[in-house]
Amino acid sequence: MRDSPRKGGSMTTLELSAWDQFVAESPYGSYLQMAAWAEAKALNGWTATRLVGGELGRDVGAQVLLRRPRPLPWTYAYAPRGPVARHWDPAAMEAFTAGIRDALHERPERISHLRIDPEIEAGGPDDPDGALRATLIAAGWRPAPTVQPSSTWVVDLGPSEDGLWSAMRTTWRGNVNRGRKAGLRVTTSGREGMDEFLAIHRETSLRAGFAIRSDATYRAIWEAFDAVGAAKLLFARAPDGDALATLFLLRCGGRVVEPWAGMTNRGAAARANYLLKWEAIRSSREAGATVYDMWGGLSFPGVAAFKMGFGGREVRYIGAWDLVLDRVGWLVYAPGRRAALRAWTVAGRALARRGADESTSRRRPPSDLENDA
């Protein structure tokens, strides 16, 4: 049974270039809200719509990805790291909620629910004492399982290079200097570096036991973001040219994010990731970025300690929220989420072992949508 649309909101669709400009200029714009992400996700059967509402139609907006897993009759809608907004206040969010509800009800698909997970810091300037979360609840949103990392580690690139260097732990600076003295160097690659990145990333996933995407997916992401000048591959190399560690960087507005990384056993012995990370931070500042986002991983003590050594601070987000549009469909999706996540993790590990270049989405249960977007 569908919930009845609530009147009072209106949404406007933006062209791709105007949309990306809106995202880049928003305080918390994310690469996951860029049109390039939707283009890459089309490989796995996702479609996208971009809707904005509010004053002049430009205050609050979301790129919504949609997918219907057969044989279910319901389509799942997800705005990864959305919405983005110029003003986070109760009136704007209420208008966005009413507008997005009406817009999705008017689509031909039978949409079960919309999930959002904006990059708003819990208890931060836009959520003082939980005010934004209270606004979401009052507008009809329900807390939901997280899709993206619930927290991250960020470095403010405002200080000088010397200031950023001084903010690092002494041992971290020492490891960077030792890497330099050992002849390690950091290089930048384009499409020609994807094979090296994929091999290192696959080796790392097998060693550490985390799920990975298919090779085709990473290539699609690279092509989509490289086309708009928002992608970069960095490698730490030994004196003989061997790639020891890698970072896949994406940029949105003033923020550079490192969603994927990897390091070989030889690289671990040489501690190549210290020099690589420092050069990623330093070069991002040099290129005019204002924030370097290390993209989650803080639930793993070793990973968290490594990231914290570069200075910066932890940011915890307000989490994911569902706007239920069809109660029956929403309830159908709910029971399979944990089992689906476990299946996706197992499938990802199997893919790492095989080194196959095929879509892992074919091995996922129908309800495993949150971790595919």
N, C-alpha and C positions, 0 to 999 in steps of 0.2 A: 504494500500500500504506500503510495507516494504521500509525502508531506505536502500540504498546500503551500503554494508560493506566498510569500509575504510581500506586499507591495511597499513601495517607498524608495526603491533603489533603481539606478539605471547605470548601465555599463556601456563602454565604447570599445570597439576593436581597433587596435593600432597596427600600422604596417610594421614590418620587421625592423627597419632602421630606426623608426621613431620609438619602437618598443625598447630596443637595446639602449638607446640614449636615455630613456626614462629609467631603466634599470641601473645603468652606470652612474647616473646622477643621484640616485636614491642613496640615503645613508647606509643601508644594509643590503644593497644590491648584490646578488650572488651569481656566480657563473651558471648555477643550476636554473636560473631564471632567464638566461640569455637564449636567444633563438637558436644559437648553435647547439645547445643541449637538446632541444626538441628535435633538431635535424638528426643528431646522432641517435637518439632514442627511436626514431622511425624504423631503424634496423630491427628492433624487437616488437614492432607492431603498434607503437604508440602514435597517437595523433595529438595535435596541440591546438589550443585556442588562447588568445591573449586578450585579457579584458581589464579595463581601467575604469575607475569611477571617482566621484568626488568633485571638488571645485574645478571647473574647466575640464573635467574628465581626466585629470592627470594626477590626482592625489594618491590613490591606493589602487594597486593593480596586481594581477597574478597571471603568470603563464601556467595554464592548467593542462596537464598531460592526461589523456584518456585512453583506456584500453578495456576491451571486453574479452575475458578469457572464456573460450568455448568449453562446455556447452551452456554456461550460465547465461541468463538473459540480462544480467545487470552489467553496466559499464562502471569501472572504478575511475575516479578522478583524483588527481594528485597534483598539487602545486609545490614542487620541491623547493624548499627554502623561500617559499612565498607565503603571503603576499609581500610585495615591496611597497614602501610608502614614503611620501615626503613629510607627512604629519601623522604621528601615531597618537590618536586621541579617541575617546569614546564615540564622538559623533562620526568621525571618519570610518571607524571600524563597523559601526552599526549600518552606515550607508553601504559600505562594501559588502557586508553580509547579506543585506536585502538585495543588492544588485546582483551579486554572484549567484544567489539562490534563484532569482528570477531567470537569469541568463541560462543557467544550466537546466532549469525546468523546461525552457523553451527549445532546447536541443532535441533532435530526434531520438537520441539514445535514451535508454532507461538507466539513469545514473543512480547508483546506490548511495554514494556519499562523496564528499570532497574532503581530502586531507590536506592540511597546511602545516608547515613547521618553520615559521619566520625566524630569521637570525636576530632575534631580540633577546638581549641579556636579561635573565631573570633577576628582578630586583634592581635593574639598571635604570638609566634616565627615562626610558620609555615604558618601564614597568615598575614604577616606584611602589614599594609595598604590595606588589602583585596586582596593581591597578589594571594593567592590560589584560591579564589573565581573568580578572573578575569581569571585565568588559566582554571578553569572548564568551564566558559562561552565560552572562546575561543575554547575549545576542543569540544563544542557542548552540554554541560550539561545545563539544565534549572532549575531555582529555583522551588521547589515543596513544597507541604504541609508537615509539620513535622509529623513524626511518633513517634519517641522517644522524651524525654524531650529536649527542646531547650536550657536549662541551668541546671546546677547542683551546688551543694555545696560540696567542697572537703577539706579534712584536710590532710596536708602534715605530714606524720608520721616520718619524719626525726629527729625532736627534741626529747629530752629525755622525759620519762613519766612525769617528773616534769614540763618540758617545755610545754607539751600538757595540763597538768592540769592548769598551770598558764594562758594559753591562753583562757581558758573558762571564761565566765562572772561570776562575784561573786555570783549572784543569782543561777546560774546553779550549781556551786560547792556546794552551800548550799543545794540545792535540792538533789544532790547526797548523801551528808553526812546525810541528814535527812532520806533518804531511808535506808541507812545502819543502822542508829540508830533504825529505826522502825523494823529492822529484815528482810528487803528485801534482797534477794540474787539472783544472776544470775547463771543460769545453762545452759549447752549445751546438746542438744538432737540430736539423729539421726532419723531414719525412725519412731521410736516409738513416736516421738513428733509431727508427721504430723497432727494427729487428733486435738490436742490442738491448733496448729497453725491455721488450717483451721477454727476452731470454733471462735477463736479470730479475725482472719482476716475478716470473714463473719460478725461478730457483728460490727466491725469497719466500714465496707463498708456500712452497713445498717444505722448506726448512722451518718456517714459523707456524704453518698450519692454518693460514687464513684463506678465505674464499677469494677467487679472482673472477674477472669477467673474461669473455672470450677474446682472442686476438682480434677478431673482426670488430668487436665493440671498441676496443682501444684505438684501433685504426680509424674508425668512424668518428670518434671523439676528436682525435688529432686533426683529421681533415676539416671537420666543421669549425673548430676553433682557430686553426691555423689560417683558414680563409679570411677571418676577421682580425688577424694579427694578435690573437689572445692566447696562443699556446707556445710553450718552450720546453725543450728537453735539455737537461743538464747532465753531464757525466763527469765523474771523478776518474781520471785515468792514471795508470802507472807509467813510469818512464818509458816502458816498451809499447805504450799505446793501449794496453788492455783496459777495457772498461770495468771499473771496480764497484761503482755505485751510481745510481741514477735518480733523478727527480723529474716528474711530469708536472709542469707548472701551468696553471691557467689564470688568466687575469680578467677581472671585471671592474671597470672604473679604476679606483685607486688601490684595490686590493689584489694581491697575488696569493694564490692558494696552491698547496701541494697535495692534491688528492692521492697521488700514487708515487711510490718510491720502491727502491730495491737495492740490495747490496750482495755481492758475491762473498764466498768464504774468504777469498784472497783480500777482498776489500775490507772485510771485518777485521782481519789480522792487521791490516795497515791503518785501520780507523779512518778510512777514506770518507766516511759520511760526515765527519766533523768539518773538514775543509769544504766539502760539497755544500753542506747546509749554510755555512758562513758565506760562501760565495753567492748562494741563492738569495740570502738576505741582503747582502751588500749590493749586488747587481740590481735587485728589485728597487732598492732606494735610489740607486743611480739612474734608473729608468723612469723615476718620477712617481713610483708607487708610494702610498702612505701607510699601508698595513701589510704585514706578512702573516698569513694564516696557515698554521701547521696542520689543520684539518683533523681534529679528533685524536683518537688513540690513547687518551689519557687514562683509560681504565686498565691499561697494561703498565705496571709499575716501571719496568725497564724503559719502555717507550716514553712514558711521561717524564722520567728523570732526564733522559737525553734531551727532550725538547725544552724542558725548563732551564737547562744549562745555558741556553742562548739568550736569556733575558726574556722580558715580556710578562704576560699574565694569563691566567685562565679565564675563559668566558663560558658561563653556563647559560644555556638557552631556556626559553619558556616551554619547549617541547612541542609535540605534535598535537593537532586538534582536528576533530571530525565534525563536519556539518552534514547531518543525516538528511538525505533527500528521499530515500525509500527505506523504511524501517526493516522490511523483510530482507531486502538485498544487503543492507548493512549487517544484519544479524547472520546472514549466510556466510559473509566473508570472515566474520570474527573468529570462529573456532579454528580455522585452518592456519592462522598466522604463525603460531609458534612452530607447528609441525613443518610449515612451509619454509621458515627460516632455517630450521635444522637441515631440511633436504637441500636447500640452496648451498649451505656451508659444505655439506658432503659432496655435492656436485662440483663445487668450486675446487675442492681439494683433488678430486679425481681428474678434473681438467688440467690442473697444474702438473699432475704426475704424467699424464699422457702428452701434454704439450700440444693438444689439438687446437686447431683453429676452427671451432664450430660454435654455434650459439648454445650456451648453457640453458637458455630459457626453454629449450625443448624438453629438458629433463625436470623442469620445475612443476610442482603441483599447480592447478589452475588458480588457487587463491594466493600464490606467492607473487604479489604485485608490488608491494611496498619496497622491496629490496631490488627491484629491477628498474626503478625510475631515478 
